[in-house]
């Protein structure tokens, strides 16, 4: 799998409100239609985070219409997890959930340890700096894993 570009990727984190929506948006921006890309969380108990929306927009990625969803909702809505080539977990809880849900399927699950910035920073600028750091970590991992962006 490491040498082949996947046809479908699912990014996951705890709430699908910070890290996984950023990863989904950046993947779509960098690689266009080369892969079907979605994101999910262990739980769906939050809306997409405003700081995630702001730092993604700095990269030309619009997240303001993203609707957070859980693994359970994906299954309820007909998204079969076994249809993904690759699941990228961005938190320990989402890695455990992804491994549990795919234990009988042949799906690669990768863990990218990306910090949760939601509790960091006292001021708006400090919070934005933490979110930018997370966004940039995710972008670096995407480029390292999937190669140069798709032209067009």
C-alpha positions as CSV (number, residue, x, y, z in Angstrom):
1,X,0.0,0.0,0.0
2,X,2.9,2.4,0.7
3,X,3.8,2.7,-2.9
4,X,0.3,2.9,-4.3
5,X,-2.0,5.9,-4.1
6,X,-5.2,4.7,-2.4
7,X,-8.6,5.0,-4.2
8,X,-10.3,5.9,-0.9
9,X,-9.2,7.3,2.4
10,X,-11.0,7.9,5.7
11,X,-9.5,10.3,8.3
12,X,-10.7,9.9,11.8
13,X,-10.2,11.6,15.2
14,X,-12.2,11.9,18.4
15,X,-15.1,14.3,17.4
16,X,-14.7,14.9,13.7
17,X,-14.5,18.6,14.5
18,X,-10.8,19.6,14.4
19,X,-8.1,17.2,13.0
20,X,-10.0,14.9,10.7
21,X,-12.0,17.6,8.9
22,X,-8.7,19.5,8.3
23,X,-7.1,16.3,7.0
24,X,-10.1,15.6,4.7
25,X,-10.1,19.2,3.4
26,X,-6.4,19.3,2.8
27,X,-6.4,15.9,1.1
28,X,-9.1,17.0,-1.3
29,X,-7.3,20.3,-2.0
30,X,-3.9,18.7,-2.6
31,X,-5.0,15.6,-4.6
32,X,-8.4,16.5,-6.0
33,X,-10.4,13.6,-7.3
34,X,-7.6,11.0,-7.2
35,X,-9.2,9.5,-4.1
36,X,-12.6,9.4,-2.4
37,X,-12.0,11.1,0.9
38,X,-14.2,11.3,4.0
39,X,-13.7,11.9,7.7
40,X,-15.4,10.7,10.9
41,X,-15.0,10.7,14.7
42,X,-15.4,8.3,17.5
43,X,-18.2,10.5,18.7
44,X,-20.3,13.2,17.0
45,X,-21.0,15.6,19.8
46,X,-19.6,18.8,18.4
47,X,-19.8,21.0,15.4
48,X,-16.8,21.8,13.3
49,X,-14.4,24.0,15.3
50,X,-14.3,27.6,14.2
51,X,-10.5,27.8,14.6
52,X,-10.2,24.7,12.3
53,X,-12.4,26.6,9.7
54,X,-10.2,29.7,10.0
55,X,-6.8,28.0,9.6
56,X,-8.0,25.8,6.8
57,X,-9.3,28.8,4.9
58,X,-5.7,30.2,5.0
59,X,-4.8,27.2,2.8
60,X,-7.8,27.7,0.5
61,X,-9.8,24.9,2.2
62,X,-13.4,25.7,3.1
63,X,-14.7,23.7,6.1
64,X,-17.6,25.9,7.1
65,X,-20.2,23.5,5.6
66,X,-18.6,20.4,7.1
67,X,-21.0,18.4,9.2
68,X,-19.3,16.3,11.9
69,X,-20.2,12.6,11.9
70,X,-19.3,9.5,13.8
71,X,-18.3,6.1,12.6
72,X,-21.7,4.9,13.7
73,X,-23.4,7.5,11.5
74,X,-21.3,6.6,8.6
75,X,-22.5,3.0,8.8
76,X,-26.1,4.2,9.3
77,X,-25.9,6.4,6.2
78,X,-24.5,3.5,4.1
79,X,-20.8,4.3,4.0
80,X,-19.3,0.8,4.4
81,X,-15.9,1.1,6.2
82,X,-14.7,-2.0,4.3
83,X,-14.9,0.1,1.2
84,X,-12.0,2.3,2.2
85,X,-8.4,1.3,1.1
86,X,-6.9,3.3,4.0
87,X,-8.0,4.7,7.3
88,X,-5.8,7.3,8.9
89,X,-6.4,7.7,12.6
90,X,-5.3,11.0,14.1
91,X,-5.9,10.2,17.8
92,X,-5.4,7.1,20.0
93,X,-9.2,6.6,20.5
94,X,-9.9,6.8,16.8
95,X,-7.1,4.3,16.1
96,X,-8.7,1.8,18.6
97,X,-12.1,2.3,17.0
98,X,-10.8,1.9,13.5
99,X,-8.9,-1.3,14.3
100,X,-12.0,-2.7,16.1
101,X,-14.3,-1.9,13.2
102,X,-12.0,-3.3,10.6
103,X,-10.7,-6.4,12.3
104,X,-12.4,-8.7,9.8
105,X,-11.6,-6.6,6.8
106,X,-8.4,-6.1,4.9
107,X,-8.0,-2.3,5.3
108,X,-4.8,-0.6,6.2
109,X,-5.0,1.5,9.3
110,X,-2.3,4.1,9.9
111,X,-1.8,6.1,13.0
112,X,-0.5,9.7,12.7
113,X,-0.1,11.1,16.2
114,X,-1.5,14.6,15.8
115,X,-2.1,16.7,18.9
116,X,-5.5,18.1,19.7
117,X,-5.2,21.9,19.8
118,X,-8.7,22.6,21.1
119,X,-7.6,23.2,24.7
120,X,-4.4,25.1,23.9
121,X,-3.7,28.9,24.0
122,X,-5.2,31.6,26.1
123,X,-5.6,34.3,23.4
124,X,-7.1,34.1,20.0
125,X,-3.6,34.4,18.4
126,X,-2.2,31.7,20.6
127,X,-5.1,29.4,19.7
128,X,-4.7,30.1,16.0
129,X,-1.0,29.4,16.3
130,X,-1.8,25.9,17.9
131,X,-4.3,25.2,15.1
132,X,-1.9,26.3,12.4
133,X,0.7,23.9,13.9
134,X,-1.7,21.0,13.7
135,X,-2.8,22.0,10.1
136,X,0.9,22.2,9.1
137,X,1.7,18.8,10.7
138,X,-1.2,17.2,8.8
139,X,-0.1,18.8,5.5
140,X,3.5,17.5,6.0
141,X,2.2,14.0,6.7
142,X,0.0,14.1,3.6
143,X,2.8,15.2,1.4
144,X,5.2,12.6,2.9
145,X,2.7,9.8,2.6
146,X,1.0,10.6,-0.8
147,X,3.7,12.6,-2.6
148,X,3.5,15.9,-4.5
149,X,0.1,17.6,-5.0
150,X,-1.9,16.7,-8.1
151,X,-1.6,19.4,-10.8
152,X,-4.8,21.2,-11.9
